[in-house]
Amino acid sequence: MIFQVDSKEMNAAVLSVIKALPVRTTMPSLEGIYIEAKGSTLTLKCSDLMLQKECRIAAEIDEEGAVIVPGKLFTEISRKLPDGRARFAVSGKQVDIQCGRFKTSIQALDFEEFPEMRFTGDSYDIEMDKEACRDMILETVFAVATDDSKPILTGVLLEVGESLTAVATDAYQFAMRKAPIKAPCAETSMVVPGKTMLEISRMLDESGDTIKMTFTRTHVRVDLGFTCLTARLLDGDYIKYRQIIPKDYKTRVLVNRQEIMTAIDRATLVAREGNNNIIMEFHDNKLTLHANSFIGSSDEDIDVQMNGDNIEIAFNPKYCMNVLKNIPDEQVYFDLSTNISPCVVRPVNGDSYYYLIVPVRIYAQY
């Protein structure tokens, strides 16, 4: 196999596909980047068996073929190639690379059949505005679980019908976001791994005004022509999240999002030296934030608009900030019932998003 390619285009393609390079694997072929030269196109692929990323770039191909190169080493080499045309020649297991005055040779991995992710069966498309898709992903995916104790919670539930609803939770925070789609679909749902959703959001910078996601019963694919992502969906039933959504509230508070974020940030300076919790006291159209630890204490008042009973409730500030920084609105509602019930964060107008923050119990104060 012999080909020439622009070094910058090669590096961009490598940095894109290695998002699917597994951290560890028992399959040697998955430790590398699969490169195929055919016609006038160079195709690069990586896969961890759950996510496959593929990039296609133009190349001058003198001899067609395919090779699997060590993923980490080849990535470092491609990063450091000088600008210009890079020439790659593969003979047996040796890969010779030349770009400008730089020359190097590396050993290819044992060539086995690359585990191509099959995308078969009945499929349907969801097409939506690119910006709406990015917002939907970034404003929910932060709430997915990061451990595998409940694998289904490491994904984002997508419910499609007249619109698209995304749901994510790790049992401490809950995020739900709605977004319009170009055309209604038959009502169905699927759970997409959080890693896949993040990678789709990164791809959106390369797409036009709209994005099309194609689903089968087991997989999702996003194909932009020169970049293609294919991923497995998660198996299993998602939690019955509608059962955990509070039906009513005793206190509704209108808060300025930026003001409360700034106050939480200041309170965290003290709270992080202790139990890392802050206490919010809603009373008389004011919110008082308390933080205590062995190094000291802090208190700050914020003007709010209240309707209902006074209430004191404690939160881990990280979960509060996760929610608030992903909301675009200047003002939001906090709906509260008791100091051990989740706090609902919702928009002042409409129902485009819905968040829950689970409080912590207050056992003692310093």
C-alpha positions as CSV (number, residue, x, y, z in Angstrom):
1,M,0.0,0.0,0.0
2,I,1.4,3.4,-1.0
3,F,-0.4,6.7,-0.7
4,Q,0.2,10.5,-0.2
5,V,-2.0,12.7,1.8
6,D,-1.9,16.2,3.3
7,S,-0.4,15.9,6.8
8,K,-2.9,18.3,8.4
9,E,-5.9,16.4,6.9
10,M,-4.4,13.1,8.1
11,N,-3.9,14.5,11.6
12,A,-7.5,15.8,11.8
13,A,-8.8,12.4,10.7
14,V,-6.7,10.6,13.2
15,L,-7.7,12.9,16.1
16,S,-11.4,12.3,15.1
17,V,-11.3,8.5,15.0
18,I,-9.2,7.9,18.1
19,K,-12.3,9.0,20.1
20,A,-13.4,5.4,19.6
21,L,-10.0,3.9,20.5
22,P,-10.6,1.6,23.6
23,V,-8.7,2.3,26.8
24,R,-8.0,-1.5,27.1
25,T,-9.0,-4.5,25.0
26,T,-8.2,-8.1,24.6
27,M,-8.5,-7.8,20.8
28,P,-5.1,-6.7,19.3
29,S,-6.8,-5.3,16.1
30,L,-8.8,-2.8,18.3
31,E,-5.6,-1.3,19.7
32,G,-4.8,0.3,16.4
33,I,-6.2,2.6,13.7
34,Y,-7.4,0.7,10.6
35,I,-6.3,2.5,7.4
36,E,-7.6,1.5,4.0
37,A,-6.5,3.1,0.7
38,K,-8.9,2.6,-2.2
39,G,-9.6,4.6,-5.3
40,S,-8.8,8.2,-4.3
41,T,-10.0,7.9,-0.8
42,L,-8.2,7.1,2.5
43,T,-10.5,5.6,5.2
44,L,-9.5,5.6,8.9
45,K,-11.4,3.6,11.5
46,C,-11.3,2.9,15.2
47,S,-13.7,0.9,17.3
48,D,-14.2,-0.2,20.9
49,L,-17.1,-2.6,19.9
50,M,-19.6,-0.1,21.3
51,L,-18.6,2.9,19.2
52,Q,-17.0,3.1,15.8
53,K,-15.7,6.3,14.3
54,E,-14.8,6.5,10.6
55,C,-13.2,9.3,8.6
56,R,-12.7,9.6,4.9
57,I,-10.2,12.0,3.3
58,A,-8.8,12.5,-0.3
59,A,-5.5,11.0,-1.1
60,E,-3.2,10.2,-4.0
61,I,-3.1,6.4,-4.0
62,D,-0.4,4.6,-5.9
63,E,-1.1,1.1,-4.5
64,E,-4.3,0.1,-2.7
65,G,-4.4,-1.9,0.5
66,A,-5.1,-1.9,4.2
67,V,-3.1,-1.8,7.4
68,I,-3.6,-1.5,11.2
69,V,-1.1,0.8,12.8
70,P,-0.6,1.2,16.6
71,G,-3.2,3.7,17.7
72,K,-1.3,5.7,20.3
73,L,2.1,5.8,18.5
74,F,0.6,6.7,15.2
75,T,-1.4,9.5,16.8
76,E,1.7,11.0,18.3
77,I,3.5,10.8,15.0
78,S,0.6,12.4,13.0
79,R,0.5,15.3,15.5
80,K,4.2,16.0,14.9
81,L,4.3,15.7,11.1
82,P,5.5,18.9,9.4
83,D,3.1,20.7,7.1
84,G,3.0,19.3,3.6
85,R,2.4,16.1,1.7
86,A,3.1,12.9,3.7
87,R,4.0,9.7,1.9
88,F,3.1,6.3,3.4
89,A,4.4,3.0,2.1
90,V,3.5,-0.3,3.6
91,S,5.6,-3.4,2.9
92,G,4.7,-6.5,5.0
93,K,4.5,-5.2,8.6
94,Q,6.7,-2.2,8.0
95,V,5.1,1.2,7.6
96,D,7.5,3.9,6.1
97,I,6.5,7.5,6.6
98,Q,8.1,10.5,5.0
99,C,7.0,14.1,5.3
100,G,9.4,16.9,4.3
101,R,12.8,16.0,5.7
102,F,11.3,13.7,8.4
103,K,11.4,10.0,7.9
104,T,10.3,7.2,10.3
105,S,9.3,3.5,10.2
106,I,6.9,1.7,12.5
107,Q,5.7,-1.8,12.8
108,A,2.1,-2.5,11.9
109,L,-0.1,-4.7,14.1
110,D,-0.9,-8.2,13.2
111,F,-3.5,-7.8,10.5
112,E,-6.7,-9.5,11.5
113,E,-10.2,-8.8,10.2
114,F,-11.3,-5.5,11.6
115,P,-14.5,-6.0,13.6
116,E,-16.8,-3.9,11.4
117,M,-19.9,-2.7,13.2
118,R,-22.9,-4.0,11.3
119,F,-25.7,-1.6,10.7
120,T,-28.6,-3.7,9.5
121,G,-32.3,-4.1,9.9
122,D,-35.3,-1.8,9.7
123,S,-34.3,1.8,10.3
124,Y,-35.8,5.2,10.8
125,D,-34.4,8.7,10.7
126,I,-34.7,11.6,13.2
127,E,-33.8,14.9,11.6
128,M,-33.4,18.1,13.7
129,D,-31.7,21.5,13.9
130,K,-28.0,21.2,14.6
131,E,-28.0,23.8,17.4
132,A,-31.1,22.3,19.0
133,C,-29.5,18.8,19.0
134,R,-26.2,20.1,20.5
135,D,-28.2,22.0,23.3
136,M,-30.3,18.9,24.0
137,I,-27.2,16.7,24.4
138,L,-25.1,19.0,26.5
139,E,-27.9,20.0,28.7
140,T,-28.7,16.4,29.7
141,V,-25.6,14.2,29.2
142,F,-23.9,15.7,32.3
143,A,-26.4,13.8,34.5
144,V,-25.6,10.2,33.2
145,A,-24.0,7.8,35.7
146,T,-20.3,7.4,35.5
147,D,-20.0,4.0,37.1
148,D,-21.3,0.7,35.8
149,S,-23.3,-0.4,38.9
150,K,-26.5,0.4,36.8
151,P,-25.3,0.2,33.2
152,I,-28.5,1.5,31.7
153,L,-28.0,4.8,33.6
154,T,-24.8,5.5,31.8
155,G,-26.9,6.3,28.7
156,V,-29.4,8.9,27.7
157,L,-33.0,7.9,27.1
158,L,-34.4,9.3,23.9
159,E,-38.1,9.3,23.4
160,V,-39.4,10.2,20.0
161,G,-42.8,11.1,18.7
162,E,-44.0,14.6,17.9
163,S,-40.8,15.9,19.4
164,L,-37.6,14.4,20.9
165,T,-37.2,14.1,24.7
166,A,-33.8,13.3,26.2
167,V,-33.6,12.0,29.8
168,A,-30.5,11.3,31.9
169,T,-30.0,10.6,35.6
170,D,-27.4,9.1,38.0
171,A,-29.9,9.1,41.0
172,Y,-28.5,12.3,42.4
173,Q,-29.5,14.6,39.5
174,F,-32.1,14.3,36.8
175,A,-32.2,16.1,33.5
176,M,-34.9,16.2,30.9
177,R,-34.8,18.3,27.7
178,K,-37.3,18.5,24.8
179,A,-36.4,19.6,21.3
180,P,-38.4,19.8,18.1
181,I,-37.7,17.5,15.1
182,K,-38.3,18.1,11.4
183,A,-41.0,15.5,11.0
184,P,-43.0,13.4,13.6
185,C,-42.1,9.8,14.0
186,A,-43.9,6.8,15.4
187,E,-43.5,6.8,19.2
188,T,-40.5,4.8,20.3
189,S,-37.6,5.1,22.6
190,M,-33.9,4.0,22.8
191,V,-31.0,4.4,25.3
192,V,-27.8,5.9,23.7
193,P,-24.5,5.6,25.6
194,G,-23.4,8.9,27.1
195,K,-20.1,8.7,25.4
196,T,-21.8,8.3,22.0
197,M,-24.0,11.4,22.7
198,L,-21.0,13.5,23.5
199,E,-19.2,12.3,20.3
200,I,-22.3,13.2,18.3
201,S,-22.3,16.7,19.8
202,R,-18.6,17.1,18.8
203,M,-19.5,16.1,15.2
204,L,-22.0,18.8,14.9
205,D,-19.4,21.4,14.2
206,E,-18.7,19.6,10.9
207,S,-22.4,19.4,9.8
208,G,-24.7,21.8,8.0
209,D,-27.8,23.4,9.6
210,T,-29.5,20.0,10.3
211,I,-28.4,16.7,11.7
212,K,-29.9,13.3,10.8
213,M,-29.6,10.4,13.2
214,T,-30.5,6.9,11.8
215,F,-31.6,4.2,14.2
216,T,-32.2,0.5,14.1
217,R,-33.3,-1.7,16.9
218,T,-29.8,-2.0,18.1
219,H,-27.7,0.8,16.7
220,V,-27.5,4.5,15.8
221,R,-25.6,6.1,12.9
222,V,-24.7,9.6,12.1
223,D,-23.1,10.0,8.6
224,L,-21.8,13.3,7.5
225,G,-20.2,11.9,4.3
226,F,-16.6,12.4,5.3
227,T,-17.2,11.4,9.0
228,C,-19.4,8.6,10.2
229,L,-20.2,7.4,13.7
230,T,-21.9,4.0,14.4
231,A,-22.7,2.9,17.9
232,R,-24.6,0.2,19.8
233,L,-27.6,1.2,21.8
234,L,-27.7,0.0,25.5
235,D,-29.8,-3.1,26.2
236,G,-32.4,-3.0,28.9
237,D,-35.3,-1.0,30.2
238,Y,-34.8,2.5,31.5
239,I,-36.1,3.5,34.9
240,K,-39.8,4.6,35.0
241,Y,-38.7,8.2,35.5
242,R,-42.2,9.6,35.4
243,Q,-42.8,7.9,38.7
244,I,-40.1,10.0,40.4
245,I,-41.2,13.4,39.1
246,P,-42.9,15.4,41.9
247,K,-46.6,16.1,41.1
248,D,-46.9,19.3,43.1
249,Y,-44.9,21.7,45.3
250,K,-45.4,23.8,48.5
251,T,-43.0,26.6,47.7
252,R,-42.1,28.1,44.3
253,V,-39.2,30.5,44.1
254,L,-38.2,32.7,41.2
255,V,-34.4,33.1,41.2
256,N,-31.8,34.9,39.0
257,R,-29.7,32.1,37.6
258,Q,-26.4,33.9,37.4
259,E,-26.8,35.5,40.8
260,I,-27.4,32.2,42.6
261,M,-24.6,30.5,40.6
262,T,-22.1,33.2,41.8
263,A,-23.3,32.8,45.4
264,I,-23.0,29.0,45.3
265,D,-19.5,29.4,43.9
266,R,-18.5,31.6,46.8
267,A,-20.1,29.3,49.4
268,T,-18.3,26.3,48.0
269,L,-14.9,27.9,49.0
270,V,-15.8,27.2,52.6
271,A,-18.0,24.1,52.1
272,R,-15.3,22.1,50.3
273,E,-13.2,22.1,53.4
274,G,-15.9,20.2,55.3
275,N,-18.8,18.0,54.2
276,N,-19.0,19.9,50.9
277,N,-22.7,20.7,51.4
278,I,-24.4,24.1,51.4
279,I,-27.7,25.0,53.1
280,M,-30.3,27.1,51.3
281,E,-32.8,28.9,53.5
282,F,-35.8,30.3,51.6
283,H,-37.6,32.9,53.7
284,D,-39.4,36.2,53.3
285,N,-38.5,36.7,49.6
286,K,-34.9,36.0,50.4
287,L,-32.5,33.1,49.9
288,T,-29.7,32.8,52.5
289,L,-26.9,30.5,51.6
290,H,-25.0,29.0,54.5
291,A,-21.7,27.1,54.4
292,N,-19.8,25.8,57.4
293,S,-16.6,23.8,57.8
294,F,-13.7,23.5,60.2
295,I,-12.0,26.5,58.5
296,G,-14.9,28.9,59.1
297,S,-18.4,29.8,57.7
298,S,-20.1,32.0,55.2
299,D,-23.5,33.5,54.7
300,E,-25.0,35.4,51.8
301,D,-28.5,36.8,51.1
302,I,-30.1,36.9,47.6
303,D,-33.4,38.6,46.8
304,V,-35.9,36.2,45.3
305,Q,-39.6,36.0,44.7
306,M,-41.4,33.4,46.8
307,N,-44.8,31.9,46.8
308,G,-45.4,29.4,49.6
309,D,-43.9,28.2,52.9
310,N,-40.4,29.0,54.2
311,I,-38.1,26.1,53.8
312,E,-34.5,25.1,54.6
313,I,-32.8,22.5,52.4
314,A,-29.2,21.3,51.8
315,F,-27.5,20.4,48.6
316,N,-24.2,19.2,47.2
317,P,-23.2,22.4,45.3
318,K,-21.7,20.4,42.5
319,Y,-25.2,19.1,41.5
320,C,-26.7,22.6,41.7
321,M,-24.0,24.0,39.4
322,N,-24.3,21.1,37.0
323,V,-27.9,22.0,36.4
324,L,-27.7,25.8,36.5
325,K,-24.8,26.2,34.1
326,N,-26.6,24.2,31.5
327,I,-29.7,26.4,31.5
328,P,-29.8,29.3,29.0
329,D,-32.5,31.3,30.8
330,E,-31.8,34.3,33.0
331,Q,-34.5,33.4,35.5
332,V,-35.8,29.9,36.6
333,Y,-38.2,28.4,39.1
334,F,-37.2,26.3,42.0
335,D,-40.2,24.2,43.1
336,L,-39.8,22.7,46.6
337,S,-41.9,20.5,48.9
338,T,-39.8,19.3,51.9
339,N,-36.2,19.3,52.8
340,I,-35.8,15.7,51.8
341,S,-37.7,15.9,48.5
342,P,-36.0,16.7,45.2
343,C,-35.9,20.3,44.1
344,V,-37.4,20.9,40.7
345,V,-35.8,23.4,38.4
346,R,-38.0,24.4,35.5
347,P,-38.4,27.3,33.0
348,V,-40.5,30.3,33.7
349,N,-42.2,29.8,30.4
350,G,-42.8,26.6,28.5
351,D,-41.5,23.1,29.3
352,S,-38.4,22.8,27.2
353,Y,-36.4,21.5,30.2
354,Y,-36.9,19.9,33.6
355,Y,-34.3,19.2,36.2
356,L,-34.3,17.5,39.6
357,I,-31.6,18.0,42.3
358,V,-31.7,15.5,45.2
359,P,-31.0,17.2,48.6
360,V,-28.8,15.9,51.3
361,R,-29.9,15.4,54.9
362,I,-28.8,17.9,57.5
363,Y,-27.5,16.1,60.5
364,A,-25.5,18.7,62.2
365,Q,-24.1,22.2,61.8
366,Y,-20.7,23.5,62.8
